[in-house]
Amino acid sequence: MSRGFASSLGGLAITAFSWISPWAWPAWPALALMRYVFESTFADRPYAMRSAIVVLLIVINAAVWALLIYAISVLLRPSARAKYPKD
C-alpha cells in the first residue's frame, strides 16, 4: 500500500471520526474555514449551496489530515541512504 493511499485513508478516517466524536479537534480545518470564510452567512444561503459548502468542508478536512499524515510519515521514515552507504 502506498504512503499516499494510506494517508488518504487516514484523512478520511479522521474526518469520519470528527462526525461521531464529542471533540472539535478532528474537525478543526473545516471549523476554521467555516469561521473565517462563512462566518455568519451560512444559514442565510439556499439549501443547495449549504450542501455544496458542507461537501467542500468534508473534502478540505480530509485533505488537510491526509497531508499532515503524509508529512509525518515522510519525516519518520528512515532514510534509504542510511541503510546503503556508498563505498
C-alpha positions in Angstrom: 0.0 0.0 0.0 1.5 3.3 -1.0 2.1 6.1 1.5 -0.3 8.4 -0.3 -3.1 5.9 -0.3 -2.6 5.2 3.4 -2.5 8.9 4.1 -5.8 9.4 2.2 -7.4 6.6 4.2 -6.2 8.2 7.4 -7.6 11.6 6.4 -10.9 10.0 5.7 -10.9 8.1 8.9 -10.2 11.2 11.0 -12.9 13.1 9.1 -15.4 10.3 9.8 -14.3 10.3 13.4 -15.0 14.0 13.6 -18.6 13.4 12.9 -19.1 11.0 15.8 -16.7 12.3 18.4 -17.6 14.7 21.1 -14.4 16.7 20.5 -13.8 19.5 18.0 -10.1 18.8 17.3 -10.7 16.3 14.4 -12.7 18.9 12.5 -10.5 21.9 13.2 -9.6 22.5 9.5 -13.3 22.6 8.5 -14.3 24.6 11.5 -11.6 27.2 11.0 -12.6 27.6 7.3 -16.2 27.9 8.3 -15.4 30.5 10.9 -13.3 32.7 8.7 -15.0 32.3 5.4 -18.7 31.7 6.0 -18.8 33.4 9.4 -22.5 34.4 9.7 -23.8 33.9 6.2 -24.0 30.1 6.2 -27.6 29.9 7.5 -28.8 32.6 5.1 -27.7 30.6 2.0 -30.0 28.3 0.0 -30.1 24.7 0.8 -28.3 23.5 -2.3 -25.4 26.0 -1.6 -25.2 24.9 2.0 -25.0 21.3 0.9 -22.2 22.1 -1.5 -20.4 24.0 1.2 -20.6 21.0 3.6 -19.2 18.7 1.0 -16.4 21.1 0.3 -15.7 21.3 4.1 -15.6 17.5 4.3 -13.1 17.3 1.3 -10.9 20.1 2.8 -10.9 18.4 6.2 -9.9 15.0 4.8 -7.2 16.6 2.6 -5.6 18.6 5.4 -5.5 15.5 7.6 -4.1 13.4 4.8 -1.4 15.9 4.1 -0.4 16.0 7.8 -0.3 12.2 8.0 1.8 12.1 4.8 4.2 14.8 6.1 4.6 12.9 9.4 5.2 9.6 7.6 7.9 11.2 5.4 9.6 12.7 8.5 9.5 9.5 10.4 10.7 7.3 7.6 14.3 6.3 7.9 16.4 7.5 5.1 17.2 4.9 2.4 20.7 6.3 2.1 21.5 5.4 5.7 20.8 1.8 5.0 23.0 1.5 2.0 26.0 3.9 2.3 28.3 4.2 -0.8 31.7 2.8 -0.6 
